[in-house]
Amino acid sequence: MAEQLYKIGKVSDLTGLSVERLRMWEQRHEIRPTKKVNRIRFYDEDQLAKLTLIKELIDQGFSIGELKDLTVHELKPLLGRPTKTNQDAKLSIVLVGDTWNFENSQSSSSYDVSVRFLTLESYWDWATDEAHVSYDALVILITSLNVEKIDEMTSAAAVPVFVVYKYASDSDLESAREASIHVAKMQDTDWQGTVNAIFDHVETEDESYSEYRCFDDEQLEHLRRCKTKERVEPEDFVEIVYRQRAIIDHLSRTTDSALDIAVVEAVKTAENSMERALRSIADKHQLIV
């Protein structure tokens, strides 16, 4: 019997995990499809079962870092088990650099500093030897924003990287953006600001995968023919929503980098805002009753 394979869109529908999240996990956590034909990803039954369990466990409070290397048989017993996140909602942070005068341990109790390193080289030695250690973010304090070195030394990290620097050039900042490294100038931030940025990123990442779709296609077609005598009619909003959805679908099929994923999320945000505006008009004029 031929092996049952599922395209990434079908996996998304069956598991509740967005296509963007699956692509991100492929990049960050090496949760890879069974095979890729051109740019089309195919997942098998075992992967579908594992992803379904992972989604349930993440909803239960586990992190992807805790789950990604476990088998289906190892994941099943975790269902219904209390998690560390449930009991103590803290981020685990690894610090690199001369952080002693920067870090303010009294500023917040919402995080744990798991390990500290003075140099990137010492972090690299630890990270490559202790890849099983789970943490949520890597914070680096550095004098000169050497993105090439940071990118090389943090390649083993499957977590967001936050760099606080003293000096940088425009090209350094552009390289950091291309490498998806979060940067802040030391004179413009402090320890609590850095911790807040990490929390904002984690919350945004989680929220970015949830879609705010007010209307299905039939409702949009109904709204397209409705008239309100407003300066902007529902038809105008519907046309924009359709265009935005088409862009999202196209980009989702061809996305292969963190930058592409960020573009998809930006378009999604715009589409969601347009639907909320259309919802306001529909409610005001009672267009869907």
Protein Blocks (a to p, Z undefined) as FASTA:
>chain_A
ZZddddfklmmmmnopafklmmmmmmmnopacfbdchjaccddfklmmmmmmmmmmmmno
pafklmmmpcfklmmmmgopacfklmoccdddddedjfklmpcfklpckbccfbacfbfk
lmmmmmmmmmmbccfbdcdddfbdcfklmmmmmmmpccdcddddfbdcfklmmmmmmnop
acddfklgcfklmmmmmmmmmmmmmmmmpccdfbdfklmmmmmmpcehiabdfklmmmmm
mmmmmmmmmmmmmgcbfklmmmmmmmmmmmmmmmmmmmmmmmmnopaZZ
